[in-house]
Amino acid sequence: MSRRLVSLTLDTLEDLPRPCRACVYWELDPVAADRACAAGDPGLEKEAWVSQTLLEWGSCGKLAYVDGMPAGFVMYAPPAYLPRAMAFPTSPVSADAALLTTAHIVAAFAGGGLGRMLVQGVARDLTKRGIKAIEAFGDARFGETDDRAGGCVAPADFFLSVGFKTVRQHPRYPRLRLELRTALSWKSDVEYALEKLLGSMSPESLLRPVRPATRTTTG
């Protein structure tokens, strides 16, 4: 199983899941987003936002592919590019952080470490640009029937599972933060490493050690 991480471009934008490709929840303020949806062209607004952000700021998303198939993505930008950010009760985002907005893993690929892989890719990119942290608004009640965001706000539990810490509590939309020096200290994803190891070994080799023991026992 091969994995590949690429930056979001106008070409790879088409590999987002169809509902996400046409979603402008983060990219426009609530009134403008409703107007775009009513006009029937939110996908064009999404493309325009990505184009402008790429030109003015640079990379604003990462996509993960598994065996050539789109398996997940994240999007991020400075808060100034994301009008919706100011609508959250735990805003504003810290001045030294970029905001990670949407994070989505295709159900068939969930549980394989792709979320951490994507976040670490974002961390590498932002570190090169001198940004110190990633922040995000998490949904502590993700999946409930009154979820008006429709999945556009990722579960708070997801962010916690990949190393974010809560910096401002809220019963619905806590704000979370990941220091980039923490993200870049992660080792390679354990499940991915084991998957590659087991996939490259024959059944016979799995039954014997592949390297000498590094620890001795006493007793």
NORJOQUI-V735108 format. One record per helix or strand of 2 or more residues. SS is the DSSP state (@ for helix, = for strand). FROM is the first residue (numbers start at 1). TO is the last residue. If there is no record, write none. Layout:
ss=<SS,SS>
from=<FROM,FROM>
to=<TO,TO>
//
This chain:
ss=<=,@,@,@,@,=,=,@,@,=,@,@,=,@,=,=,@,@,@>
from=<3,12,18,30,42,61,69,79,83,97,107,114,133,156,165,175,180,190,205>
to=<7,15,21,39,56,66,77,81,87,105,109,128,137,161,168,179,183,199,207>
//
